[in-house]
């Protein structure tokens, strides 16, 4: 009898335990279900969110980090001014795109919440969001390309060292 009761409990309890282990647990209260509060804040602030790793980890410094490391990199006044211009342009463009992306994610979430989503509207919404994500990534990557042209090869090497990239490519590979 006890074995039968334990078996019955296992049949009932295991699926309930598995459901409680969902990686989405606690996310139902999000304003936009597909974005965390941090994601929304990062998009609205124009933050990089790792979108430029292909550049950063292949020897193309980011303007925000270059500005933070201006002293140890020995930036000249013209380099600092150029870097600030690249950073300001990147921030402005990224914020604008981030605001649009958050708005479109909010609208998509609302369509699902209201149960009004249709296949055509879904296709249009996801295509638009994907295009915004691509443009946002381009903004961040482009800023790294611009930044690499501002620095000397020695500064690029120093940047890699200061950022802890032990396997950063040699600066002489860059086209300035």
Protein Blocks (a to p, Z undefined) as FASTA:
>chain_A
ZZmmmmmmmmmmmmmmmmmmpckgoklmpmblmbcfklmmmmmnopanlmmmmmmmnopa
cfklmmmmmmmnopafklmmmmmmmmmmmmmmmmmmmmmmmmmmmmmmmmmmnopacfkl
mmmmmmmmmmmmmmmmmmmmmmmmmmmmmpcfklmmmmmmmnopakbccfklpcZZ
